[in-house]
Amino acid sequence: MATQSHRLTEQASGVYIIAATPFDDQGEVDLYSIDSLTDFYLEKGVTGFTILGMMGEAPKLSEAETTLVMERILKRVDARVPVVVGVSHSSNRHIERLSKEAMDLGAAGVMVAPVPNLKTDEQVYGYYASIAKLLGRDIPICLQDFPQATGVHTSVSVINRLIDEFEQVVMLKHEDFPGMRKLSQVRHDSEAGGRRRISILVGNGGLFLPQEMLRGADGAMTGFAFPEMLVQVCQLFSEGKSEAAEDLFNIYLPLLRHEFQYGIGLALRKETLRRRGAIRSAFVRKPGPVLDVRDHEELSRLIARQEKALA
C-alpha cells in the first residue's frame, strides 16, 4: 500500500497532470517514452499525476498493458509526488481489482467516473456508494464529474451526501461544462453547513482555470502539453497574485483552446509533447485521430505565436 504521506487527502492542491500514454509508431506501449514523459512532467513542477484516465487512452489498453503502464510510471515517479489511478470501468469487480493493484504498487488513490446512463440522483448516489463500500475506507477516492463523456449529471446534493457519508471521498475532479456555479455551490455548502471541505481540481483542458481558482478550486487536473503554465498559474493564485496569474494564462489561451478540441485534441497534445522532446511518437491508438498537413501547420503557427508572446 502507498505510504501515508502520499495518500490522497482533502488538502491536495496544485497540478495533477493527466498523463498521456505513449505508444511507438506501430502502436505498442513505449516504455522509454513513459520514462521520458514522466521526467518531463516532474521537471515542469507538477504536484501529482493522474494516470490511465480518458485522455490516457485507458480503454484502449489490455489488462496486461494497464498493469505495465501503471508499474512503470509509479516506479519512475518513485514516491516523489502522489499518483492517482483512473479505475473507471463498467465492471465493479474490475474496479476493485485494479484499485487494490494500484494501491499495492504505491498509488495515492483512485479516480472513478460513474457508469453511463444513470438518470436520477438516487442512481448516481447508489453507484458511488456501492464503489466506496466495495473499496473500503483505506482507498482514497476522487469523484470524476465529467457529464460530457459519461452522460451522467452528478448533482451538488449527491456530492454533499457522498462527502458526508464516506470519509474516503477526498477529491472532486470538476469537469462539468459549464460548471462554475456547481463549484461555487459545493464550496458554499461546505462553509455554510460545516461540512468537510474536500479538494477540488478542475479539468476541461484548464480552459476556465482562472475563473475556477477564483471560485475556490484548489488546482487543475488536466493534461495541457505546457504543464509549466498550469503550475505557474496555480502558484500565482496561491500567492494572491490573481491578475498576474490571469495575464500569464492568457498568453497560452489560444493554444490551450486549440488543444481542447473534441476529436482531434489528444493527437494535438501528443504531437506537441513529441515536439517538446517528451515522447518519441505522437501515435494515438485506433480508434483515434490522425493529424494531416494542415493540422501540423496550424499547430506550428500557434506554438510560434505563443513563443513570441512569451518572449
C-alpha positions as CSV (number, residue, x, y, z in Angstrom):
1,M,0.0,0.0,0.0
2,A,1.0,3.6,-0.6
3,T,2.8,5.3,2.4
4,Q,0.6,7.5,4.5
5,S,2.5,10.6,3.4
6,H,1.5,10.0,-0.2
7,R,-2.1,9.2,0.4
8,L,-4.5,11.5,-1.4
9,T,-6.2,13.8,1.1
10,E,-8.7,16.7,1.2
11,Q,-5.7,19.1,1.2
12,A,-4.5,18.1,-2.3
13,S,-3.7,21.2,-4.4
14,G,-1.7,22.4,-7.4
15,V,-1.4,20.5,-10.7
16,Y,-2.2,16.8,-11.0
17,I,-1.1,16.3,-14.6
18,I,-3.3,13.9,-16.7
19,A,-0.5,11.8,-18.2
20,A,-0.6,10.7,-21.8
21,T,0.2,7.0,-22.6
22,P,3.0,6.9,-25.1
23,F,3.0,4.4,-27.9
24,D,5.6,3.8,-30.7
25,D,4.8,4.3,-34.3
26,Q,3.4,0.7,-34.5
27,G,1.0,1.4,-31.6
28,E,2.9,-0.6,-28.9
29,V,3.4,0.8,-25.4
30,D,6.7,2.7,-25.5
31,L,8.4,2.2,-22.1
32,Y,11.3,4.5,-23.0
33,S,8.8,7.4,-23.6
34,I,6.9,6.6,-20.4
35,D,10.1,7.3,-18.6
36,S,11.0,10.4,-20.5
37,L,7.4,11.8,-20.3
38,T,7.4,11.2,-16.5
39,D,10.7,13.0,-16.1
40,F,9.3,15.9,-18.3
41,Y,6.2,16.3,-16.1
42,L,8.3,16.2,-12.9
43,E,10.8,18.8,-14.3
44,K,7.9,21.1,-15.1
45,G,7.0,21.1,-11.4
46,V,3.7,19.1,-11.3
47,T,2.3,18.4,-7.8
48,G,1.0,15.0,-8.8
49,F,0.0,12.6,-11.6
50,T,-3.3,11.1,-12.8
51,I,-2.7,8.1,-15.0
52,L,-5.0,5.8,-17.0
53,G,-7.6,8.5,-17.5
54,M,-9.8,9.0,-20.6
55,M,-7.0,11.2,-22.2
56,G,-4.5,8.5,-21.2
57,E,-6.3,6.1,-23.6
58,A,-7.0,3.7,-20.8
59,P,-9.9,1.9,-22.6
60,K,-7.6,1.0,-25.4
61,L,-5.1,-0.9,-23.2
62,S,-5.3,-4.6,-22.4
63,E,-5.2,-5.6,-18.7
64,A,-1.6,-6.6,-19.0
65,E,-0.7,-3.3,-20.6
66,T,-2.7,-1.4,-17.9
67,T,-0.5,-3.1,-15.2
68,L,2.7,-2.5,-17.2
69,V,2.0,1.3,-17.6
70,M,1.0,1.7,-14.0
71,E,4.1,-0.1,-12.7
72,R,6.4,1.8,-15.0
73,I,5.1,5.2,-14.1
74,L,4.9,4.5,-10.3
75,K,8.5,3.2,-10.4
76,R,9.7,6.2,-12.3
77,V,7.9,8.7,-10.0
78,D,9.4,6.8,-7.1
79,A,7.1,8.4,-4.5
80,R,8.3,11.9,-5.3
81,V,4.7,13.1,-5.9
82,P,1.3,11.4,-5.4
83,V,-0.1,9.4,-8.3
84,V,-3.9,8.9,-8.8
85,V,-5.0,6.0,-11.0
86,G,-8.1,6.1,-13.1
87,V,-10.1,2.9,-12.5
88,S,-13.4,3.7,-14.1
89,H,-15.0,0.6,-15.7
90,S,-18.4,-1.0,-16.4
91,S,-17.5,-3.9,-14.0
92,N,-17.3,-3.3,-10.3
93,R,-15.1,-6.3,-10.0
94,H,-12.6,-4.8,-12.4
95,I,-12.6,-1.5,-10.4
96,E,-11.9,-3.4,-7.2
97,R,-9.1,-5.5,-8.7
98,L,-7.4,-2.5,-10.4
99,S,-7.8,-0.2,-7.3
100,K,-6.2,-2.7,-5.0
101,E,-3.4,-3.4,-7.5
102,A,-2.8,0.3,-7.9
103,M,-2.6,0.9,-4.1
104,D,-0.2,-2.1,-3.7
105,L,2.1,-0.6,-6.3
106,G,2.2,2.7,-4.4
107,A,-0.7,4.8,-5.8
108,A,-2.1,7.7,-3.7
109,G,-5.7,7.0,-4.6
110,V,-8.1,6.2,-7.4
111,M,-10.4,8.2,-9.7
112,V,-13.9,6.9,-10.5
113,A,-16.4,8.1,-13.0
114,P,-20.0,6.9,-12.9
115,V,-21.1,4.2,-15.4
116,P,-23.2,5.7,-18.3
117,N,-26.9,6.2,-18.3
118,L,-27.5,6.7,-14.6
119,K,-30.5,9.1,-14.7
120,T,-31.6,10.0,-11.1
121,D,-29.8,11.4,-8.1
122,E,-30.6,8.1,-6.2
123,Q,-29.0,6.1,-9.0
124,V,-25.8,8.2,-9.1
125,Y,-25.5,8.2,-5.3
126,G,-26.2,4.4,-5.2
127,Y,-23.4,3.7,-7.7
128,Y,-20.8,5.7,-5.9
129,A,-21.9,4.4,-2.5
130,S,-21.5,0.8,-3.7
131,I,-18.0,1.6,-5.0
132,A,-17.0,3.3,-1.8
133,K,-18.2,0.4,0.3
134,L,-16.5,-2.1,-2.1
135,L,-13.1,-0.4,-1.9
136,G,-13.3,0.4,1.8
137,R,-12.0,3.3,3.9
138,D,-8.3,2.7,3.1
139,I,-8.5,3.7,-0.6
140,P,-8.9,7.5,-1.2
141,I,-11.4,8.3,-3.9
142,C,-11.6,11.1,-6.4
143,L,-15.1,11.6,-7.9
144,Q,-14.8,12.3,-11.6
145,D,-17.7,14.6,-12.6
146,F,-17.5,14.6,-16.4
147,P,-21.0,14.5,-17.9
148,Q,-19.9,15.3,-21.4
149,A,-18.2,11.9,-21.5
150,T,-20.5,9.8,-19.3
151,G,-23.9,11.4,-19.9
152,V,-24.4,11.4,-16.1
153,H,-25.2,14.5,-14.1
154,T,-23.9,14.4,-10.6
155,S,-25.8,17.0,-8.5
156,V,-24.4,19.1,-5.7
157,S,-26.7,17.3,-3.3
158,V,-25.3,13.9,-4.3
159,I,-21.7,15.2,-4.0
160,N,-22.5,16.6,-0.5
161,R,-24.2,13.3,0.6
162,L,-21.1,11.3,-0.5
163,I,-18.8,13.7,1.3
164,D,-20.9,13.3,4.5
165,E,-21.1,9.6,4.4
166,F,-17.8,8.4,3.0
167,E,-14.5,9.7,4.5
168,Q,-12.6,8.1,1.7
169,V,-14.1,10.6,-0.8
170,V,-11.4,13.3,-0.6
171,M,-11.4,14.9,-4.0
172,L,-13.7,16.1,-6.8
173,K,-12.5,16.2,-10.4
174,H,-14.7,19.0,-11.5
175,E,-15.4,18.8,-15.2
176,D,-19.0,19.8,-15.7
177,F,-19.4,22.2,-18.6
178,P,-20.3,24.8,-17.8
179,G,-19.9,24.1,-14.2
180,M,-18.7,27.2,-12.4
181,R,-21.9,27.6,-10.4
182,K,-21.7,24.0,-9.3
183,L,-18.1,24.6,-8.0
184,S,-19.3,27.7,-6.1
185,Q,-22.3,25.7,-4.6
186,V,-20.1,22.9,-3.3
187,R,-17.8,25.4,-1.7
188,H,-20.7,27.4,-0.2
189,D,-22.4,24.2,1.2
190,S,-19.1,23.2,2.8
191,E,-18.6,26.5,4.5
192,A,-22.3,27.2,5.4
193,G,-23.1,23.7,6.5
194,G,-19.9,23.0,8.5
195,R,-19.3,20.2,6.0
196,R,-15.9,18.6,5.4
197,R,-14.0,20.5,2.8
198,I,-12.6,18.3,0.0
199,S,-10.1,19.1,-2.7
200,I,-11.5,20.3,-6.0
201,L,-9.2,20.0,-9.0
202,V,-10.6,21.2,-12.4
203,G,-10.5,19.7,-15.9
204,N,-11.8,20.7,-19.3
205,G,-8.3,21.2,-20.5
206,G,-7.8,24.0,-18.0
207,L,-9.9,26.3,-20.2
208,F,-11.6,28.1,-17.3
209,L,-8.8,27.8,-14.8
210,P,-8.6,31.5,-13.6
211,Q,-12.4,31.7,-13.0
212,E,-12.4,28.3,-11.3
213,M,-9.5,29.2,-9.0
214,L,-11.3,32.4,-8.0
215,R,-14.4,30.3,-7.1
216,G,-12.4,28.1,-4.8
217,A,-10.8,25.4,-6.8
218,D,-7.5,24.0,-5.4
219,G,-5.8,23.5,-8.7
220,A,-6.0,21.7,-12.0
221,M,-6.2,18.0,-13.1
222,T,-5.7,18.2,-16.9
223,G,-3.1,17.4,-19.5
224,F,-2.2,20.5,-21.4
225,A,1.2,20.0,-23.2
226,F,2.7,23.0,-21.4
227,P,2.2,21.9,-17.8
228,E,4.6,24.6,-16.6
229,M,1.9,27.2,-17.3
230,L,-0.7,25.4,-15.2
231,V,1.9,25.1,-12.4
232,Q,2.8,28.8,-12.5
233,V,-0.8,30.0,-12.7
234,C,-1.8,27.9,-9.7
235,Q,1.3,29.1,-7.8
236,L,0.5,32.7,-8.5
237,F,-3.1,32.2,-7.3
238,S,-1.8,30.6,-4.1
239,E,0.3,33.7,-3.6
240,G,-2.7,36.0,-4.1
241,K,-1.5,37.3,-7.4
242,S,-4.6,36.6,-9.4
243,E,-4.1,39.3,-12.0
244,A,-0.6,38.1,-12.8
245,A,-1.9,34.6,-13.0
246,E,-4.6,35.5,-15.5
247,D,-2.2,37.5,-17.6
248,L,0.1,34.5,-17.9
249,F,-2.8,32.2,-18.6
250,N,-4.0,34.5,-21.5
251,I,-0.7,34.1,-23.3
252,Y,-1.2,30.3,-23.5
253,L,-5.0,30.5,-24.1
254,P,-5.0,30.2,-27.9
255,L,-3.0,27.0,-27.8
256,L,-4.9,25.7,-24.8
257,R,-8.2,26.3,-26.6
258,H,-6.8,24.7,-29.8
259,E,-5.8,21.6,-27.9
260,F,-9.2,21.3,-26.2
261,Q,-11.0,20.4,-29.5
262,Y,-13.0,17.3,-29.2
263,G,-11.9,14.5,-31.5
264,I,-8.5,15.9,-32.5
265,G,-7.3,17.3,-29.2
266,L,-5.4,14.2,-28.0
267,A,-3.5,14.0,-31.3
268,L,-2.6,17.7,-31.0
269,R,-1.5,17.2,-27.4
270,K,0.7,14.2,-28.2
271,E,2.3,15.9,-31.2
272,T,3.1,18.9,-29.0
273,L,4.7,16.6,-26.4
274,R,6.7,14.9,-29.2
275,R,7.9,18.3,-30.5
276,R,9.0,19.2,-26.9
277,G,11.1,16.0,-26.7
278,A,8.9,14.4,-24.0
279,I,7.9,11.4,-26.2
280,R,9.3,9.8,-29.3
281,S,6.0,9.2,-31.2
282,A,2.6,11.0,-31.3
283,F,0.8,7.8,-32.2
284,V,-2.8,7.7,-31.0
285,R,-4.3,4.2,-30.8
286,K,-7.3,3.4,-33.0
287,P,-10.0,4.5,-33.0
288,G,-8.3,7.8,-32.8
289,P,-7.5,11.0,-34.8
290,V,-4.5,11.4,-37.2
291,L,-3.2,14.9,-37.9
292,D,-3.0,16.0,-41.6
293,V,-0.5,18.5,-43.1
294,R,-2.8,21.5,-42.4
295,D,-3.2,20.4,-38.8
296,H,0.5,20.4,-38.4
297,E,0.9,23.8,-40.0
298,E,-1.8,25.2,-37.7
299,L,-0.1,23.8,-34.6
300,S,3.3,25.2,-35.7
301,R,1.8,28.7,-36.2
302,L,0.1,28.7,-32.7
303,I,3.3,27.5,-31.0
304,A,5.3,30.2,-32.7
305,R,2.9,32.9,-31.7
306,Q,3.0,31.7,-28.1
307,E,6.8,31.7,-28.1
308,K,6.8,35.2,-29.5
309,A,4.3,36.4,-26.8
310,L,6.3,34.8,-24.0
311,A,9.5,36.4,-25.2
